[in-house]
Amino acid sequence: MILEATIGPTGAVTDVIVLRSVPLLDEAAVDAVRQWQYTPTLLNGVPVPVIMTVTVNFSLR
């Protein structure tokens, strides 16, 4: 499953879009990615939002 995540100036995920779907797992993947926290990206010393592609893999146990 491939998602596009927008990381805000604080490092929190502010938006998630599903690019490649697995219908039964979409909601779980989006919920998981929304909980992730990143180090803010700095441009000339100022925190800025960035967009990144995220691949989420699930495994059965």
Number of C-alpha atoms within 10 A of each C-alpha: 16 17 20 18 21 19 24 20 18 15 18 19 20 16 14 20 14 17 13 12 13 12 8 8 12 17 11 11 21 18 11 10 20 16 10 11 13 12 12 17 17 12 9 7 7 9 15 15 17 15 14 10 14 15 12 15 8 9 4 3 3
